Amino acid sequence: MSKSLNSHLDDLLNDAVKLLTIYQDELLQEWELTLQSLKNTKKRSIAVFEFISEFLVKFLYSGRNGNADLFRMLDEIQDEWYLHFNRDPEPEALIFHLNLLENSAHKVLKSRIAYSSKLHPSVHYLFSKISEVMLFQSEKENNTIWKDAVILFNEWIIRSQNFQESVENICFGFGYFLPFERCALFKFTNKESVGVGLFGHHLNNEEVKAIAEKITNIPVLNESIVKLKSQGHELKNFQPIYIPFAEKDLPEKYVKTFNLSSLIIVPIYVPEEGKIIGGVVLDQGPGQHFTVDTSLYPALMKFGQSSGELLSKFIQADIKEREVTEDNPVSLSPRETEIIKLLADGASTSEAALKLYLSEFTVRDYISNIMKRLNAQNRTEVAVKAIRMGIIE
């Protein structure tokens, strides 16, 4: 007898419950560690995590005793939420805490199951279903359609065949499927200390690609990254950063070059690895001031996650290809690589000479030679090209 798609998907959900029940003890330990970390960071929405985790713990205990009814649980979690909080869930907070719970589950499963090296599909489906059920009423009443934008965006970027196509599709998708006019995509390098421009949508692409800026020169972004680094692996809160007045928080040269007013920075990240790999800068056009409707945040966070997972795949593939072929046409000596790293960190000729115990004349000769070999016009371009070619991180 053939099985319907609906029945098959129900089986996937039940498979996820069985998995979580098998590794319940390890999972509860992970959730408890995450809860303690949340308490240490004094997050205001900690009650959301406590509610969901306690509800799921009770459900998994019933599963151990053979009394688990998944679909009754999905009905009850929504009812109990309203009894407990007497308000609709806030999508941004709910998605964040469900991600924490789900990532803990993947962490446990990755240590136990060979084919769970990334996201175990049935567990991912289960947490998506919980999110869908808990947000259904508020979405119905508030006409929230952010999930439609996420579906359209994912279908758009998944067609990417290589890194460059993915970069272009991500930029277009952010600008087209969300209410923004301009988009620039950046990759963080050198352990998240430098932002390098990759592509611009409705911007001068060459000007975007020429950017290689130390994150410390952008205090509002640097503070967020420092805060992220202080958090535990599972706790990283990759939320968008809204900047109402660019002239107060960004270097003057970029404000003038791109005529920036208000903007929002969306982290590009891989949540199950606790890794941020870049960011997207969005605005509504030259000189346009705007406020951000918080209903956009769930879509922005999901766009950032989808983009991170796609880019991470191509970045890893590119690294492996370079390791296998080793056909980089530019071969630099260890000393030349050291000098490029210092330039990328903003060192002057005299500072580089002092650190390398060389004369300034020798360092200038090295830099001149490096510029010729990389076909670069200046020191900034040397650093940018070296990062793009994988010579330095």
N, C-alpha and C positions, 0 to 999 in steps of 0.2 A: 504493500500500500504506500502510495507516494505521500511525502510529508510536505505540508504547506510552509511557505517562507515564514509566516508568523510563528508557527510551531517551532521551526528551526531556531529562530531568534530567541524564543523563550528558553530553548535548551541551552543556548549560549549563556544566557543570564544565570541559569541554574548551575552551569559548569563553573562560572565565576564564583558563585557562592560556595560550591564544594571546595574549590581551591583555597579560598580564604579561610574556610573552616579547618582544612587540613593544617594550615600554617598559622592558625589563630593565635597561638601563644607568642610567636615571634612578631606577628603583626601588632598585637596589643602592646608589646614592649615598644615598638617603633612609634606607635601613636602616643604612648605616654611620654616618650622622649620629646616628641614634637610639641606636645602640650606644655611641657616644662619650659621648652625654649620659647614658646609663645608668651608664657607668663613672664619670662625674663625680659623679653622685648616690650612688654606692657602694651600689646596690641589691643586696641579698643574693641575689636570684633571677636575677641577670644571666645565669647559665649557661643558663637556660631559653631566653632570647632568643637567645643565641649558638648553641645547638644547633639551634633551629628555623630561624633565618635561614640558617645554613650549609647545612642540609639542603635548604632551598628554593632556595638559590643553585645548588647542584649540579644540582638538578632542572631549573631554568630553563636552565642551560647545555646540558643534554641536549636540552631542547626546541628550543633554537636550532639544534642539529645534527640535529633531526628524529627524535630517539630517545626522546622523552618518553613515558612510559607512566603516566598519572595514577593508575590504580588499583593499579599495582604500587607507586607512590610512597606511596599511602595505607597499603598493607600494610607497607612498609619503614620508614616513619617511626615506627610504633608499635614494631616489632621493634628498631630501632636505639636508640630511647629506653631500652628496658629493658636493652639491652647497655651503654649509656653510663652510666645512672644506677642501674640495679639497684633500682628502686623505682617505684611508681605515680606518675603526675603529680599534683601538687597542683592541684585545679581552679581555685582562686583565682589562683595564679601563672600557670598556663597560659592562662587566659582573658585576664588582663591583658596578657601578652606577645603573644598572638595578636592582641589588639586593636591593640597598637602596630604590629605588622607590617601588619595590614589597613588601618589608618588611613594609613600611609605609601603603600600602594597606591592608596587613594582620592585622596590628595593629588596623586599623579602623574597619575592618570586625569582628575581634575577640570580639570587644566591642559591636557588634550589632547582630551577628548571632551565634546561639548556636553551630552549627556543624562546625564552622570555628575556633575551638580551636587551631589548628596548621596552616596548609596551606590550604586555600580554593582552591580546585583542579582546578576550571575553571580559577581563577585569576592566579594561578601558570602556567597554560597552556598558557595563554595570554602573560605573560612576557617571557616565553620560546620561544614563536612564534616570538615575537619582536626581541629577541636576534638572533634567527635563520635567520630571514630576513635580519637584519642589517649586519650580518657576512657572509652572503652567498657569496657575490662577492669576498671578500678578501680571504675566504677559497677556493673558486674555483681557484683563481689566484695563491695562495700560497700553494695549496695542503695541507691545514691544516686539520688534521684528529684527533684532540684531542677529539672530541666528540665520536668517535668510542671507544677510550680508556675508556671514562667515562661510556659508555653503557656496555662494557665488565666488568668493575670493579663493577658497580651496580648489574649486573646480578650474579656476583660471590659472593658478600657479602650478598645478600638478602637471600641466602640459610641458613644463620646462624640461629641456633635454640636457642642459649643461649649466654651469655656474653663471655665465653671463646672461643667459636667457632667464634664469631664475631671478637674478637681480633686477632685470628690466620688468619682468612680470610682477614682481612684488611691488615695485614702485608704482607701476600703473594701477595695480589692484587697490592699493591704499588710497590713491587719489580718485579712483573711479567708483568704487563700491562704498566709499565713505564720503561725508560732506566736506572734502578738502580739495584745494586747487593744486597745491604744489607739494612735492614729496622728494626728499633726498635720503638715500640709504648709505649708512656708514658701517664699517667693520672695525671692531676694537682689536688692537694688536698690542704686542709687548705687554702681556698680562693686563689687559684692559687699561693701559696708561695712555694710549694714543688712538684717536679716532681718524680713520682714513676714509675719504669719500669714494664711493663705488659708482653711484649713478644718481641722476636727477631727473624727475618727471616735471615738465613745465618749468625747468630751470636750465641755465647754461651748464650743460653736462661737463664740459671741460673745466669750468670753474669749480664744480663740485668735486671732480676727480683730482684736482690739484690740492685739495685740502688734506693736511696731515697735522692735526692739532692735539697738543697734550691736553688730557682731560682735566688736569689741574688748572688750566686756563678757563675752564667753564665750571665755576664753583657749584652751581645748582646740580649739575650732572655728577661732578666729582663727589659731592656729599652723598648722593644716592648710591654711588658705586661703593664708596667706603662703608656705608651702612650695610650694603648687601654682603660685602666681604666679612663683616663682623658677625653675620648671621650663620646659623648652621646650614649645612648643605641642603636639607629638606625645606628650609624656611624662607629661602630667597623669594622676596615679594616683588615680582617683575611688573610693577604697575606703571602706567604712563605718567609722565611729568608735564604738567601744564605750566607754561611760562607766559603770563599775561603781557609783560613788557620786555621785549627782547633786549632793549638798550640797557636794561639794568643787570642782565644776567649773562649776556654773550659778548665776546670780543667785538669791539667797534668795527673792525674791518669787515666782519661778516654781516653785521647789521646794515652797513652801508652798501656792500657789494650786492646783497640779495634783497635790500629794502625790507628788512624783517620788522614785524610789529609783535603780534601774538603768535605763539607756536606751541606745538605739543611734541614731546619726544617719546616714542614708543619703543621699549626694549625689544630686541630680537633675541630670543632665548630658547634653550632646550630645558624644560622644567625637570624632567626625570634625571638629568645630569647636573642640575643646579648650576647651569652655565649660561652666561650672557655673551653673545658673540657679536653684537652690534646694536644699532638703533636706527629708527626711521624718524626724520624730522618732518612735521606736517604743518602747513598753514593754509589760509584761505585766500592767498594772493598777495602781491606786493603792497606793503604798507597797511594791510588789513588787520584791524584789531577785532578779536572775537572772544567769546566765552565758550566753555565746553559743557555741553549737556552730559551729566554723569551717566546717562543711559547709553552713551557711546563706549564707556570703558570696557564692558564685557567683550564687545566686538574688537576693540583695539588690542586687548590682552590676547584674544584668540588669534587675531591676525598675526601678532608678534610671535606666538607659539608656533603656528603653522609655518611662518617664514623661517624661524630658527631651525625647525626640524628639516626643512627642505635645504637650506643653505649648509647646514651641518653635514648633510649627506654628500653634497658636492665638494665641500672643503675636505672631508676625509678621503673621498675618492681621488681628489687632486694630489693630496699628500702621498697617498699610496702609489699613484702613477709616477710622481717625481722620484719616489724611493726605488721603483722598479726600473724606470728608464734612465734616470740620471743623465738626461740629455740637455740640461740647462746650458744654452750657448755661452753664458757669461760665467766664467770661473774666477772667483776672487780668492786672494790669499787670506789666511786667518787675520793678519794685520789689517788688511783692507776692510774685512767684515767688522772688526772691532771699531774702526773709524766710522763706518756707516752707522753702527749702533749708537755711537756717541752723538753723531749728527742728528739721528732720529730723536734722541733725548734732549736735543737743544743745546749741546755743548758748542762753545766757540772754538776757533782754531787753537787759541792759547790754552784753553781748558783741556782740549783733547791732547795737546802736546804734553801738558803737565801730567795727565793721567797715564799716558803711554810712555813717558820718559823719552820723548823725542823732541827735536827742535821744531819750532813753528814752521820753518822753511820745509822740513821733511814732510810734515803733516799737510802743508799746502800742496806739495808735489803729489802726495797720495790722493788728495781730494781731486786735483786736476785730472789725474789719470783715471780715477773712478768715474768722474763725470763723462769723460770721453768714452769709456767702455760701456757705460749705461745709457749713453746718448742723452744725458740730462743737462738742462740749461743752468741749474743752480743747485744749491745744497738741499733745499726742500724737495726738489724733484728727485734727487738721489735717494733720499729716504723713502719717498713714496714709491718709486720704482722698485727699490730693494724689497719693500714689504710686499708689493704685488707679485714679484717674482719668487717670493719665498726665501730670499737670501737671508733676511732677518724676520723675526716675528713682530 
